[in-house]
Amino acid sequence: MRLLVATIWLVMALHAEPTLSLMPAPARVSLDKGKLTIDASFQVRITGHTDRHLQDAVTRFVVRLSRQTGIPMAGGGARPVLTIDCRGASPAWPVLGEDESYRLDIASTGALLSAATVTGALRGLETFSQLTAPDADSFSVPALHIEDHPRFSWRGLSLDVSRHWMPMPVLERNIDAMAAVKMNVFHWHLSDDQGFRVESKVFPKLHQLGSDGKFYTQAEVRRLIAYAAERGVRVVPEFDIPGHTSSWLAGYPELASAPGPFQIERKWGIFEPTLDPTRQEVYTFLDDFIGEMAALFPDPYFHIGGDEVLDTEWKRNPAIQEFCKKKGLNSTGELHAYFNKRVHALVAKHGKQMIGWDEVLQPGMPNDIVIQSWRGQQSLADAARKGYRGILSFGYYLDHLNPASFHYQIDPLGGAAKRLNEREAALILGGEACMWTEYVTEETVDSRLWPRAAAIAERLWSPANVTDVDSMYRRLASVSRWLDWTGVEHRSGYQHMLDRLAGGSPAPALRVLADVVEPLGIDQRQAARSYSRDIPLNRLVDAAQPESETVRLLGEAINRLVANPGVHREEAEEIRLAMSQWSANDRRLHPILAANVLLAEASPLSEDLSKAGSIGLRALQYLESGEPAPENWLQDQRLSLTQMEKPRAEVELAAVRPVKALLEALSRSGTKSDQSGGSRPNH
């Protein structure tokens, strides 16, 4: 393949050079001839500014590179392989808008990483790691020049630890993965109806009665903040008020809008208990609490939630209604705005800037608040026109289990935000992926985040014109495997869960089935079955990957075959092998399904997979022979596949998609009028 030697946009380079699997895509890159060999003599030298953060980052980088290559790296060579020229320190704690840019020059004689700050150097080290790959001789990185900087300054991941508790090692490894794809904000959703997760020394009953004993000590919070800071990641806390507060009221019922007692919620949903916005005691409590948490979390931003406030208790409480009359508040919406204004004053008093979900934006709110939009670009654009800064989360809800392509096509400055002028557009700070954990545990969270979060990371870092979905998927497949070296378990955990489902016995047939099903997202699972926090998430739906790579790759092979059947003979064999495997799989898997309480519900899925494989084999035979398929046969198979598409055991049989693609190709090529023959229709 022809090497590119002029500076080009990376989206062009990625099409020309398939081994360049960078994500996020850098702003600019030019490729040159040659490569830099990576071997046991690999060593890094720092010139210019250096400090503990950078030195520790280099140590972590070399250790991970050694694991990535399998080469013990003792250094000791005559020259440094990678030189880091850092021109200045980063702030003591990561801050919004700091310089994250870097330049990377790689030649056969060595590499130079240049950055204005330590944070920029950290971003460049991740790029170097992604570039490292095996070649015919050893491991190497290609000769090239990169100039890179982020498009948006706020590139976050919001993780709910209230509904399902997440231990510290889970948080740490996912912060490592965030930093690896250049995300820089960990939004820590720390309280909700199902749990209050931080130790409060001022109000200890918050965590004592609101957490079931699963909470982070203040020492652990400080440790995680420092851990994230070392990787250039900010930590923004969220304490949701005035709704979503059942766990608060379990310990402090006197703050509520209705009589208690209250307890932690065990099920999912939106619940009535709310703080009473009319009582001074509530604001005195919040003043002390926010002051305590503001001192614990160094980031300038403080998230108060503010979403999904049910006003039932406010309407039923005569004292609250009388308060509204005296204050001239004509609706519960205005009462909520009154509460938010008072909370804003408390947040500002303690030196923080307030963030809230869409619902906090009410007339008269100060312009220094930040709006996090789950409603969409229209809501974000409306806020920007009123002078408010904003963060987009609409379209980035990973718990809905949409494919990476869906998230990739959502842009903070897309949709209604396209019509913003330059001043208004500058108020859009970026975006955040969100993971709500009703159907996610510490065992499954990695697979629900990765690799799809990397596609969102690219949307928030890379130039706006890097939008090719096929290129994204080619690189995402490589980056998904590279993320293993950061410690996340999205791939290894999958096999562990399948092993448990199989009872510890080798069960390749179970892997065949699991590889071609996709779990339902939060909305569909809520409708399918009543869940609570005490129900184990250990079934096939919990093990299955959100997006079947097997099905996607097979679909690509079918597209190539259909486009030019005479050329893509290898694709035909690949398709035949897959369909044959599916067709025979139920016979192999049935003995395990019949004897396993966790897998019995998958028996109809297994049968459907075998049926789909048989349909696919027959369709491929028609395509290869050039013989038209009978129309009534096509109609029957379409009906069968439509039935197979219906969810079972809270998963969808994604294998149906490539089989349907084969039938569609047959329809375009022509059909017989019936099984006895008939003329081929003209198209």
Residue pairs with C-beta under 8 A, 6 or more apart in sequence:
1 16
1 17
1 18
2 16
3 16
3 17
3 31
3 32
3 33
4 12
4 13
4 16
4 17
4 30
4 31
5 30
5 31
5 32
5 33
6 30
7 28
7 29
7 30
7 145
8 28
8 29
8 30
9 28
9 463
9 465
9 466
10 22
10 25
10 26
10 27
10 28
10 29
10 462
10 463
10 466
11 25
11 463
11 465
11 466
11 467
11 468
11 471
13 20
13 29
13 30
13 31
14 20
14 22
14 25
14 468
14 471
14 474
14 475
15 468
15 471
16 31
17 31
17 142
18 474
19 133
19 142
20 29
20 31
20 131
20 142
21 130
21 133
21 474
21 475
21 478
21 479
21 482
22 29
22 127
22 130
22 131
22 475
23 130
23 181
23 454
23 455
23 457
23 458
23 472
23 475
23 476
23 479
24 181
24 182
24 454
24 457
24 458
24 460
24 461
24 462
25 458
25 461
25 462
25 463
25 466
25 475
26 127
26 146
26 147
26 148
26 462
27 147
27 148
27 149
27 462
27 463
28 146
28 147
28 148
29 144
29 145
29 146
29 147
30 144
30 145
31 142
31 143
31 144
32 107
32 142
32 143
32 144
32 145
33 143
34 107
34 108
34 142
34 143
35 108
35 135
35 140
35 141
35 142
35 143
36 81
36 106
36 107
36 108
36 109
36 110
36 111
36 140
36 141
36 142
36 143
37 108
37 137
37 138
37 139
37 140
38 65
38 69
38 71
38 81
38 132
38 138
38 139
38 140
38 141
39 71
39 138
39 139
40 71
40 72
40 73
40 74
41 73
41 74
41 75
41 76
41 77
41 81
42 62
42 65
42 71
42 73
42 75
42 77
42 81
42 82
43 62
43 73
43 75
43 76
43 77
43 80
43 81
43 82
44 58
44 61
44 62
44 80
44 81
44 82
44 83
44 84
45 80
45 82
45 83
45 84
46 54
46 55
46 58
46 83
46 84
46 86
47 83
47 84
47 85
47 86
48 85
48 86
48 87
48 88
49 86
49 87
49 88
49 89
49 118
50 86
51 89
51 118
53 90
53 118
53 229
53 230
54 84
54 86
54 118
54 121
54 122
56 230
57 118
57 121
57 122
57 125
57 230
57 231
58 84
58 125
61 125
61 128
61 129
62 73
64 129
64 485
64 486
65 73
65 129
65 132
66 72
66 73
67 485
68 129
68 132
68 482
68 485
69 132
69 134
69 139
71 138
71 139
79 110
80 110
81 110
81 111
82 110
82 111
82 112
82 113
82 128
83 110
83 111
83 112
83 113
84 113
84 115
84 121
84 124
84 125
85 112
85 113
85 114
85 115
86 115
86 116
86 117
86 118
86 120
86 121
87 114
87 115
87 116
87 117
88 116
88 117
88 118
89 117
89 118
90 98
90 117
90 118
90 119
90 232
91 98
93 225
93 229
93 234
93 298
93 299
94 119
94 184
94 228
94 229
94 232
94 233
94 234
94 299
95 234
95 299
95 300
96 153
96 154
96 234
96 300
96 301
96 429
97 153
98 117
98 119
99 116
99 117
99 119
99 120
100 117
100 119
100 120
100 123
100 149
100 150
100 182
100 184
100 232
101 115
101 116
101 120
101 123
101 147
101 148
101 149
101 150
102 113
102 114
102 115
102 120
102 121
102 123
102 124
102 127
102 146
102 148
102 149
103 112
103 113
103 114
103 115
103 124
103 145
103 146
103 147
103 148
104 111
104 112
104 113
104 114
104 124
104 127
104 128
104 144
104 145
104 146
104 148
105 111
105 112
105 114
105 144
105 145
105 146
106 128
106 131
106 141
106 142
106 143
106 144
106 145
107 143
108 143
111 128
111 141
113 121
113 124
113 125
113 128
114 124
115 121
115 123
115 124
118 232
119 232
122 179
122 231
122 232
123 148
123 182
123 232
124 148
126 179
126 180
126 181
126 182
127 146
127 148
128 141
129 180
129 482
129 485
130 479
130 482
131 141
131 142
131 144
132 139
132 140
132 141
133 139
133 140
133 141
150 182
150 460
150 461
151 460
151 461
151 462
151 463
151 464
152 412
152 428
152 429
152 430
152 431
152 460
152 461
153 184
153 429
153 430
154 184
154 185
154 391
154 429
154 430
154 431
154 432
154 460
155 182
155 183
155 184
155 185
155 430
155 431
155 432
155 457
155 460
155 461
156 183
156 184
156 185
156 186
156 187
156 236
156 391
156 430
156 431
156 432
156 433
157 174
157 178
157 183
157 185
157 186
157 187
157 432
157 433
157 434
157 435
157 449
157 453
158 187
158 189
158 238
158 393
158 432
158 433
158 434
158 435
159 166
159 171
159 174
159 186
159 187
159 188
159 189
159 435
159 437
159 445
160 189
160 192
160 435
160 436
160 437
161 171
161 188
161 189
161 190
161 195
161 197
161 437
162 189
162 190
162 191
162 192
162 193
162 194
162 195
162 196
162 197
162 247
162 437
163 192
163 194
163 195
163 268
163 436
163 437
163 438
163 533
164 437
164 438
164 440
164 441
164 442
164 445
164 533
165 195
165 197
165 214
165 442
166 437
166 442
166 445
167 442
168 216
168 220
168 223
168 224
170 442
170 445
170 446
171 186
171 224
172 224
172 227
172 487
173 446
173 486
173 487
173 488
173 489
174 445
174 446
174 449
174 488
175 186
175 224
175 227
175 228
175 231
175 233
176 231
176 486
176 487
176 488
177 446
177 449
177 450
177 453
177 483
177 486
177 487
177 488
178 184
178 186
178 231
178 233
178 453
178 457
179 231
179 232
179 233
180 482
180 483
180 486
181 453
181 454
181 457
181 458
181 479
181 483
182 457
182 461
183 233
183 453
183 457
183 460
184 232
184 233
184 234
185 233
185 234
185 236
185 432
186 228
186 233
186 234
186 235
186 236
187 236
187 238
187 303
187 432
188 235
188 236
188 237
188 238
189 238
189 240
189 436
190 196
190 197
190 198
190 216
190 237
190 238
190 239
191 197
191 198
191 210
191 238
191 239
191 240
191 244
191 245
191 247
191 248
192 240
192 244
192 247
193 244
193 245
193 246
193 247
193 264
193 265
193 271
193 273
194 246
194 247
194 264
194 265
194 266
194 268
194 533
195 210
195 211
195 212
195 214
195 215
195 247
195 264
196 206
196 207
196 210
196 211
196 215
196 247
196 248
196 251
197 207
197 211
197 214
197 215
197 216
198 206
198 207
198 215
198 216
198 218
198 221
198 237
198 293
198 296
199 207
199 215
199 216
199 217
199 218
199 221
200 206
200 207
200 289
200 292
200 293
201 218
201 292
202 288
202 289
202 292
203 251
203 252
203 285
203 288
203 289
205 250
205 251
205 252
206 247
206 248
206 251
206 252
206 289
207 215
208 251
209 250
209 251
210 247
210 248
210 250
210 251
210 264
211 247
211 264
212 264
216 224
218 296
221 296
221 297
222 296
224 235
225 235
225 297
225 298
228 234
228 235
229 235
234 299
234 301
235 297
235 299
236 297
236 299
236 301
236 302
236 303
236 355
237 293
237 297
237 299
237 302
237 303
238 303
238 304
238 305
238 355
239 289
239 293
239 303
239 304
239 305
240 304
240 305
240 306
240 307
241 248
241 275
241 286
241 304
241 305
241 306
241 343
242 274
242 275
242 277
242 306
242 309
242 336
242 339
243 270
243 271
243 273
243 274
243 305
243 306
243 307
243 308
243 309
243 310
244 270
244 271
244 305
244 307
244 308
245 255
245 256
245 273
245 274
245 275
246 262
246 263
246 264
246 265
246 271
246 273
247 264
247 265
248 255
248 275
249 255
249 256
249 260
249 262
249 273
249 275
250 262
250 263
250 264
252 285
253 259
253 260
253 261
253 262
254 281
255 275
255 276
255 279
255 281
255 282
255 285
256 262
256 273
256 274
256 275
256 276
256 313
257 273
257 274
257 275
257 276
257 277
257 313
257 314
257 317
257 320
258 272
258 273
258 313
258 316
258 317
262 273
265 271
266 532
266 533
266 534
267 530
267 531
267 532
267 533
268 438
268 526
268 531
268 532
270 308
270 310
271 310
272 310
272 312
272 313
273 313
274 309
274 310
274 311
274 313
274 314
275 282
275 339
276 282
276 317
276 320
277 314
277 320
277 335
277 336
277 338
277 339
277 342
278 319
278 320
278 323
278 324
278 335
283 342
283 343
283 346
286 343
286 346
287 346
287 349
290 302
290 343
290 346
290 347
290 350
290 352
291 349
291 350
293 302
294 302
294 347
294 350
294 351
294 352
295 350
300 351
300 352
300 353
301 352
301 353
301 354
301 355
301 370
302 347
302 350
302 352
302 353
302 354
302 355
303 354
303 355
303 356
303 372
304 340
304 343
304 347
304 354
304 355
304 356
304 360
305 356
305 357
306 336
306 340
306 356
306 357
306 359
306 360
307 356
307 357
307 358
307 359
307 374
308 359
309 336
309 359
311 332
311 335
311 336
313 320
314 320
314 321
314 332
314 335
315 321
315 332
320 335
323 329
324 330
324 334
324 335
327 338
329 335
329 338
333 362
334 362
336 359
336 362
337 362
337 363
337 364
337 365
340 356
340 360
340 362
340 365
341 364
341 365
341 366
343 354
344 354
344 365
344 366
344 369
347 353
347 354
348 354
348 368
353 368
353 369
353 370
354 360
354 368
354 369
354 370
355 369
355 370
355 371
355 372
355 391
356 369
356 370
356 371
356 372
357 371
357 372
357 373
357 374
358 371
358 372
358 373
358 374
358 375
358 379
360 369
360 371
361 369
361 371
361 379
361 382
361 383
361 386
361 388
365 388
367 386
367 387
367 388
369 388
369 389
370 388
370 389
370 390
370 391
370 429
371 379
371 380
371 383
371 388
371 389
371 390
371 391
372 390
372 391
372 393
372 432
373 379
373 380
373 383
373 390
373 391
373 392
373 393
373 394
374 393
374 394
374 397
374 434
375 394
376 394
376 395
376 415
376 416
377 392
377 394
377 411
377 412
377 413
377 414
377 415
377 416
377 417
378 415
378 416
379 394
380 390
380 392
380 394
380 412
380 416
380 417
380 428
381 415
381 416
381 417
381 419
381 420
381 424
382 416
383 389
383 390
383 427
384 390
384 417
384 420
384 424
384 425
384 427
384 428
385 420
385 424
387 427
388 427
389 427
389 428
389 429
390 412
390 427
390 428
390 429
391 412
391 428
391 429
391 430
391 431
391 432
392 410
392 412
392 428
392 430
392 431
392 432
393 431
393 432
393 433
393 434
394 410
395 406
395 407
395 410
396 407
396 410
396 431
396 432
396 433
396 434
396 456
397 433
397 434
397 436
398 407
398 433
398 434
398 435
398 448
398 449
398 452
398 453
398 546
399 434
399 435
399 436
399 437
399 438
399 439
399 440
399 448
399 521
399 522
400 521
400 522
400 523
401 448
401 518
401 519
401 520
401 521
401 522
401 546
401 547
402 521
402 546
403 452
403 546
403 547
404 451
404 452
404 455
404 472
404 473
404 476
404 547
405 455
405 469
405 472
405 473
407 433
407 452
407 455
407 456
407 459
408 455
408 456
408 458
408 459
408 467
408 469
408 472
409 467
409 469
410 459
411 417
411 459
411 464
412 428
412 430
412 431
412 460
413 420
413 425
413 428
413 464
417 425
417 428
420 428
430 460
431 456
431 459
431 460
433 449
433 453
433 456
435 445
435 448
435 449
436 522
437 445
438 522
438 525
438 526
438 531
439 522
439 525
439 531
439 537
439 542
440 448
440 537
441 537
441 542
443 493
443 497
443 537
443 542
444 493
444 497
444 537
444 542
444 543
446 488
446 489
446 490
446 493
447 489
447 490
447 491
447 493
447 494
447 545
447 546
448 546
449 488
449 490
450 480
450 483
450 488
450 490
451 476
451 479
451 480
451 483
451 490
452 546
452 547
454 476
454 479
454 480
454 483
455 472
455 476
458 466
458 472
473 552
477 549
480 490
480 491
481 491
483 490
484 491
484 492
494 514
494 543
494 545
495 511
497 538
497 542
497 543
498 507
498 510
498 511
498 514
498 543
499 507
500 538
501 507
501 510
501 538
501 539
501 540
501 543
501 596
501 598
501 599
502 510
502 592
502 596
502 599
503 592
503 596
505 592
507 589
507 592
508 588
509 585
509 588
509 589
509 592
510 589
510 592
510 599
512 581
512 582
512 585
512 589
512 609
513 540
513 585
513 589
513 602
513 605
513 606
513 609
514 540
514 543
514 544
514 545
515 545
515 548
515 549
515 550
516 548
516 550
516 551
516 582
516 609
516 653
516 654
516 655
517 540
517 544
517 548
517 605
517 651
517 652
517 653
517 654
517 655
518 544
518 545
518 546
518 547
518 548
518 651
518 652
518 654
519 525
519 541
519 542
519 544
519 546
519 650
519 651
520 528
520 541
520 647
520 650
520 651
520 652
524 647
524 650
525 531
525 541
525 650
528 647
528 650
529 650
538 598
539 598
539 601
539 649
539 650
540 598
540 599
540 601
540 602
540 605
540 649
540 651
541 649
541 650
541 651
544 651
548 654
548 655
550 578
551 654
551 655
551 657
551 658
554 574
554 575
554 578
554 658
555 657
555 658
555 661
557 568
557 571
557 574
557 575
558 571
558 575
558 658
558 661
558 662
558 665
559 661
560 568
560 571
561 568
561 571
561 572
561 575
561 623
562 623
562 661
562 665
565 572
565 623
565 624
572 620
572 624
575 616
575 620
575 658
575 662
576 617
576 620
578 613
578 616
578 658
579 613
579 614
579 616
579 617
579 620
579 659
580 613
580 617
581 613
582 609
582 610
582 612
582 613
582 616
582 655
583 610
583 613
583 614
583 616
583 617
584 610
584 613
585 606
585 609
585 610
585 613
586 606
586 607
586 609
586 610
587 610
589 606
590 603
590 606
592 599
593 599
593 600
593 602
593 603
593 606
594 600
594 603
601 648
601 649
602 648
602 649
604 648
604 649
605 648
605 649
605 651
605 653
608 644
608 648
608 653
608 656
609 653
609 655
611 640
611 644
612 641
612 644
612 653
612 655
612 656
612 659
613 655
613 659
615 637
615 640
615 641
615 659
615 663
616 658
616 659
616 662
619 629
619 637
619 659
619 662
619 663
619 665
619 666
620 662
622 628
622 629
622 666
623 662
623 665
623 666
623 669
626 669
628 666
628 669
628 670
628 671
628 672
628 680
629 666
629 671
629 672
630 671
630 672
630 673
630 674
630 675
631 671
631 672
631 673
631 674
632 674
632 675
633 675
634 663
634 666
634 667
634 671
637 663
638 660
638 663
641 656
641 659
641 660
641 663
644 653
644 656
645 652
645 653
645 656
668 683
670 680
670 681
670 683
671 680
671 681
672 678
672 680
673 679
673 681
